[in-house]
Amino acid sequence: MFKLSIVETNGHKKLVLEGKLVSPWTQEVESTWVRERERLEGRKLLVDLTNVTVIGRDGEATLLTLMRDGARFTGCGVLTKHLLRQLARQCRCKP
């Protein structure tokens, strides 16, 4: 099960991911990221991982793609932060 929501405020737009970040949902996350990034109107785009329960290999690849594209992540637990640090080392980005 997976859910993707978009929360907009004056200062930022947030993609809220919930559930299992695995294929085929990873493609939806990537396409939503691209679409919403084009509609920012000066706001920041964040990815909220608070309620992600599983991150599969496809999910890791998606997070790495978003990270390389400048994504900033919020709401990360200990294991998710560790994974993001590992991915950041791969792309030499900030998690």
C-alpha positions in Angstrom: 0.0 0.0 0.0 1.3 3.5 -0.9 -0.1 7.0 -0.7 1.3 10.2 -2.1 -0.1 13.6 -1.1 0.9 17.2 -2.0 0.7 19.8 0.8 1.1 23.4 -0.3 1.9 26.5 1.8 3.1 30.0 0.9 6.8 29.0 1.6 7.0 25.4 0.4 5.4 22.5 -1.4 5.7 19.1 0.2 5.4 15.6 -1.3 4.1 13.4 1.6 4.9 9.7 1.0 3.3 7.0 3.1 3.6 3.3 3.1 5.9 1.1 1.0 8.2 2.9 -1.4 8.5 0.1 -3.9 7.8 -0.4 -7.6 5.4 0.5 -9.3 4.9 3.5 -6.9 8.4 4.7 -7.4 7.6 5.8 -11.0 4.7 7.8 -9.6 6.9 9.6 -7.1 9.5 10.5 -9.8 6.9 11.8 -12.2 5.1 13.8 -9.5 8.5 15.2 -8.4 9.2 16.4 -12.0 5.7 17.9 -12.5 5.6 19.7 -9.1 9.1 21.0 -9.4 8.0 22.9 -12.5 5.1 24.5 -10.6 7.0 25.8 -7.5 6.6 29.6 -8.2 9.6 30.4 -5.9 8.8 27.9 -3.1 10.9 25.1 -1.8 10.0 21.5 -2.7 10.4 19.0 0.2 9.8 15.2 0.4 8.3 14.0 3.7 9.3 10.5 4.6 7.7 10.4 8.1 5.2 7.6 7.3 7.3 5.5 4.9 7.4 2.0 6.3 9.5 0.2 3.7 12.0 1.4 1.1 12.9 -1.2 -1.5 15.8 -1.2 -4.0 13.6 0.7 -6.5 12.7 3.2 -3.7 16.4 3.7 -2.9 17.0 4.4 -6.6 14.1 6.9 -6.6 15.4 8.7 -3.5 18.9 8.9 -5.1 17.4 10.4 -8.3 15.4 13.0 -6.3 18.5 13.7 -4.2 20.6 14.3 -7.3 17.9 16.6 -8.5 18.1 18.7 -5.4 15.4 17.2 -3.1 15.4 18.0 0.6 13.9 15.4 2.9 12.0 15.8 6.1 10.5 13.6 8.8 13.1 10.9 8.6 13.5 8.2 11.3 16.9 6.8 12.3 17.1 4.1 9.6 15.8 6.4 6.9 18.4 9.1 7.9 21.1 6.4 7.7 19.9 5.3 4.2 19.8 9.0 3.0 23.4 9.5 4.3 24.5 6.4 2.3 22.8 7.7 -0.8 24.3 11.2 -0.3 27.8 9.6 -0.3 27.0 8.0 -3.6 26.0 11.2 -5.3 28.1 13.6 -3.1 24.9 15.5 -2.1 23.6 16.8 1.2 20.8 14.5 2.6 
